[in-house]
């Protein structure tokens, strides 16, 4: 049955609406980052501006030292991705491939409950623990908290899905051929679940890059700020410097947007697939 | 497959593999969680801790009484539920709508898929700032549009008015959350059995009916899961509110998360901050229980209604 024309028109209209709803604020951020300061003081801002400038980026990087925030975020995020992948890939293996592992069920239940608990309240004890250990304002503090709590639980859950697709027979065959537990893990399992590892890596990257709660409250030294806290500090110090603020925001967006555009098909399918239960 | 017949240390290997995970679970999840309860019962605060002769003192439920503050806690809890309810309902509705549009077979489908997750990968603080700029009086682009079409008077300010401020932060949160829901639901929606839809069409159902009676039950498990996730997030995320209104105007947008953060890291009173944390925990547990119960009753009621036809 051929589709009626008004049905098709409705579909295109809905798609357009969705596109505008989703993309307009992002367009606004990018557009404002290139506008002159003076344009923000007048009413009736135009939808697009032809008078573009790079002065906001210069302000953000030179005067507000935002470049340092970006470097810090890179350190926090990449370390977290690596550490989370390491712990999660090992742990999920224990949870899915060893039928006789008696603690597996208990660990699964713990992780499931942990996901339900409000993570915000743990900023307080973590702050105090780090203070006592003298670890406040260090890279270690944030990296540890990112890779060992919330993210880790999600990572393990995701990997459980991918790991259980790998048949135990393959691992059995490896053991029969004389492989040790570690060799079976490293040489047989990991190559097979590489899509899962990539999915977890991307997800962890995105979540850690934009993390705000712990970063704001555990790091008070402005040389150690990550990008999100740096942005709020920017706003506090420079008042209504919207142009600079959005230049910094655009810089924050770049890595994640690039990632989205290049791997979006793959990521969307695997994100949806990892939730299959 | 009996592993025990091949390896005699069948318990050692999984323990070795899971030891980092278990270590993290104990140190970074269980221990801080228990510590929060202790702190909520103490009078810990930065001022006291800076005093070298300070010994941590237990004050029982004094912190909880203090944050109750003549019923102020109730108002904060109320706002938390408004924030949570609004974000949940809007987020899921719009998310499902996005997901439906993503299944349309139209040109430009891939552009849509490319941009759909962008709101979610954007940090909350960026979202907060851009929403603030767009809705600001006199300078906001959306504000001026609303005035032009007459929905807003030229003197009104959206962010200084308590109820519109709450609406705006909910909208900002929805803008971020709906794409996540959309992506989750899309996976299931793609696998909708079109045979059923065809059969329904032949029987005379139009698209709306087929959506309500076929699509929605099909995606319902995922919607439930997203609902729980959004529910948890709405108790945790204070970034949007912090950057848009910081709990204002006059505490109109102060929910539990903001209250916790400002008490613990604004006033540096850890005892009271932890007390807020315990309140959040209790509320989450209670609400989850009630919600799941309600859902079960709802499903049973509609099943009974359908069976009665």
HADDOCK unambig.tbl for C-alpha pairs under 7 A between the chains (distance, minus, plus):
assign (segid A and resid 11 and name CA) (segid B and resid 104 and name CA) 6.93 0.50 0.50
assign (segid A and resid 14 and name CA) (segid B and resid 101 and name CA) 6.73 0.50 0.50
assign (segid A and resid 15 and name CA) (segid B and resid 101 and name CA) 6.02 0.50 0.50
assign (segid A and resid 18 and name CA) (segid B and resid 98 and name CA) 6.52 0.50 0.50
assign (segid A and resid 19 and name CA) (segid B and resid 112 and name CA) 6.45 0.50 0.50
assign (segid A and resid 22 and name CA) (segid B and resid 116 and name CA) 6.44 0.50 0.50
assign (segid A and resid 22 and name CA) (segid B and resid 119 and name CA) 6.66 0.50 0.50
assign (segid A and resid 23 and name CA) (segid B and resid 115 and name CA) 6.77 0.50 0.50
assign (segid A and resid 25 and name CA) (segid B and resid 130 and name CA) 6.74 0.50 0.50
assign (segid A and resid 29 and name CA) (segid B and resid 130 and name CA) 6.53 0.50 0.50
assign (segid A and resid 40 and name CA) (segid B and resid 139 and name CA) 6.85 0.50 0.50
assign (segid A and resid 42 and name CA) (segid B and resid 139 and name CA) 6.41 0.50 0.50
assign (segid A and resid 43 and name CA) (segid B and resid 138 and name CA) 4.92 0.50 0.50
assign (segid A and resid 43 and name CA) (segid B and resid 139 and name CA) 4.60 0.50 0.50
assign (segid A and resid 44 and name CA) (segid B and resid 138 and name CA) 6.97 0.50 0.50
assign (segid A and resid 44 and name CA) (segid B and resid 139 and name CA) 6.16 0.50 0.50
assign (segid A and resid 44 and name CA) (segid B and resid 141 and name CA) 6.89 0.50 0.50
assign (segid A and resid 44 and name CA) (segid B and resid 144 and name CA) 6.38 0.50 0.50
assign (segid A and resid 45 and name CA) (segid B and resid 139 and name CA) 6.42 0.50 0.50
assign (segid A and resid 45 and name CA) (segid B and resid 141 and name CA) 6.06 0.50 0.50
assign (segid A and resid 87 and name CA) (segid B and resid 20 and name CA) 5.90 0.50 0.50
assign (segid A and resid 87 and name CA) (segid B and resid 21 and name CA) 5.84 0.50 0.50
assign (segid A and resid 88 and name CA) (segid B and resid 21 and name CA) 6.89 0.50 0.50
assign (segid A and resid 90 and name CA) (segid B and resid 17 and name CA) 5.09 0.50 0.50
assign (segid A and resid 90 and name CA) (segid B and resid 18 and name CA) 6.22 0.50 0.50
assign (segid A and resid 91 and name CA) (segid B and resid 17 and name CA) 5.57 0.50 0.50
assign (segid A and resid 91 and name CA) (segid B and resid 18 and name CA) 4.24 0.50 0.50
assign (segid A and resid 91 and name CA) (segid B and resid 21 and name CA) 5.59 0.50 0.50
assign (segid A and resid 94 and name CA) (segid B and resid 14 and name CA) 4.51 0.50 0.50
assign (segid A and resid 94 and name CA) (segid B and resid 17 and name CA) 5.62 0.50 0.50
assign (segid A and resid 94 and name CA) (segid B and resid 18 and name CA) 5.63 0.50 0.50
assign (segid A and resid 98 and name CA) (segid B and resid 14 and name CA) 6.61 0.50 0.50
assign (segid A and resid 101 and name CA) (segid B and resid 11 and name CA) 6.03 0.50 0.50
assign (segid A and resid 101 and name CA) (segid B and resid 14 and name CA) 6.48 0.50 0.50
assign (segid A and resid 116 and name CA) (segid B and resid 232 and name CA) 6.46 0.50 0.50
assign (segid A and resid 117 and name CA) (segid B and resid 281 and name CA) 6.75 0.50 0.50
assign (segid A and resid 118 and name CA) (segid B and resid 232 and name CA) 6.61 0.50 0.50
assign (segid A and resid 118 and name CA) (segid B and resid 235 and name CA) 6.62 0.50 0.50
assign (segid A and resid 118 and name CA) (segid B and resid 236 and name CA) 5.95 0.50 0.50
assign (segid A and resid 118 and name CA) (segid B and resid 281 and name CA) 6.35 0.50 0.50
assign (segid A and resid 119 and name CA) (segid B and resid 236 and name CA) 6.32 0.50 0.50
assign (segid A and resid 120 and name CA) (segid B and resid 236 and name CA) 5.20 0.50 0.50
assign (segid A and resid 121 and name CA) (segid B and resid 274 and name CA) 6.63 0.50 0.50
assign (segid A and resid 121 and name CA) (segid B and resid 277 and name CA) 4.77 0.50 0.50
assign (segid A and resid 122 and name CA) (segid B and resid 32 and name CA) 6.06 0.50 0.50
assign (segid A and resid 122 and name CA) (segid B and resid 33 and name CA) 6.32 0.50 0.50
assign (segid A and resid 122 and name CA) (segid B and resid 36 and name CA) 6.91 0.50 0.50
assign (segid A and resid 124 and name CA) (segid B and resid 264 and name CA) 6.98 0.50 0.50
assign (segid A and resid 124 and name CA) (segid B and resid 270 and name CA) 6.72 0.50 0.50
assign (segid A and resid 124 and name CA) (segid B and resid 274 and name CA) 6.84 0.50 0.50
assign (segid A and resid 125 and name CA) (segid B and resid 32 and name CA) 5.41 0.50 0.50
assign (segid A and resid 125 and name CA) (segid B and resid 35 and name CA) 6.19 0.50 0.50
assign (segid A and resid 125 and name CA) (segid B and resid 36 and name CA) 5.95 0.50 0.50
assign (segid A and resid 126 and name CA) (segid B and resid 32 and name CA) 6.52 0.50 0.50
assign (segid A and resid 148 and name CA) (segid B and resid 24 and name CA) 5.35 0.50 0.50
assign (segid A and resid 148 and name CA) (segid B and resid 28 and name CA) 6.20 0.50 0.50
assign (segid A and resid 149 and name CA) (segid B and resid 28 and name CA) 5.80 0.50 0.50
assign (segid A and resid 149 and name CA) (segid B and resid 29 and name CA) 5.97 0.50 0.50
assign (segid A and resid 181 and name CA) (segid B and resid 13 and name CA) 6.72 0.50 0.50
assign (segid A and resid 206 and name CA) (segid B and resid 121 and name CA) 6.15 0.50 0.50
assign (segid A and resid 210 and name CA) (segid B and resid 122 and name CA) 6.90 0.50 0.50
assign (segid A and resid 210 and name CA) (segid B and resid 123 and name CA) 4.51 0.50 0.50
assign (segid A and resid 212 and name CA) (segid B and resid 239 and name CA) 6.79 0.50 0.50
assign (segid A and resid 217 and name CA) (segid B and resid 265 and name CA) 6.47 0.50 0.50
assign (segid A and resid 228 and name CA) (segid B and resid 123 and name CA) 6.94 0.50 0.50
assign (segid A and resid 228 and name CA) (segid B and resid 125 and name CA) 6.49 0.50 0.50
assign (segid A and resid 249 and name CA) (segid B and resid 126 and name CA) 6.12 0.50 0.50
assign (segid A and resid 253 and name CA) (segid B and resid 122 and name CA) 6.39 0.50 0.50
assign (segid A and resid 256 and name CA) (segid B and resid 121 and name CA) 6.55 0.50 0.50
assign (segid A and resid 257 and name CA) (segid B and resid 118 and name CA) 6.71 0.50 0.50
assign (segid A and resid 260 and name CA) (segid B and resid 114 and name CA) 6.62 0.50 0.50
assign (segid A and resid 261 and name CA) (segid B and resid 114 and name CA) 5.35 0.50 0.50
assign (segid A and resid 264 and name CA) (segid B and resid 114 and name CA) 5.85 0.50 0.50
assign (segid A and resid 268 and name CA) (segid B and resid 183 and name CA) 6.34 0.50 0.50
assign (segid A and resid 269 and name CA) (segid B and resid 187 and name CA) 6.76 0.50 0.50
assign (segid A and resid 272 and name CA) (segid B and resid 183 and name CA) 6.45 0.50 0.50
assign (segid A and resid 272 and name CA) (segid B and resid 184 and name CA) 5.01 0.50 0.50
assign (segid A and resid 272 and name CA) (segid B and resid 187 and name CA) 5.05 0.50 0.50
assign (segid A and resid 273 and name CA) (segid B and resid 187 and name CA) 6.75 0.50 0.50
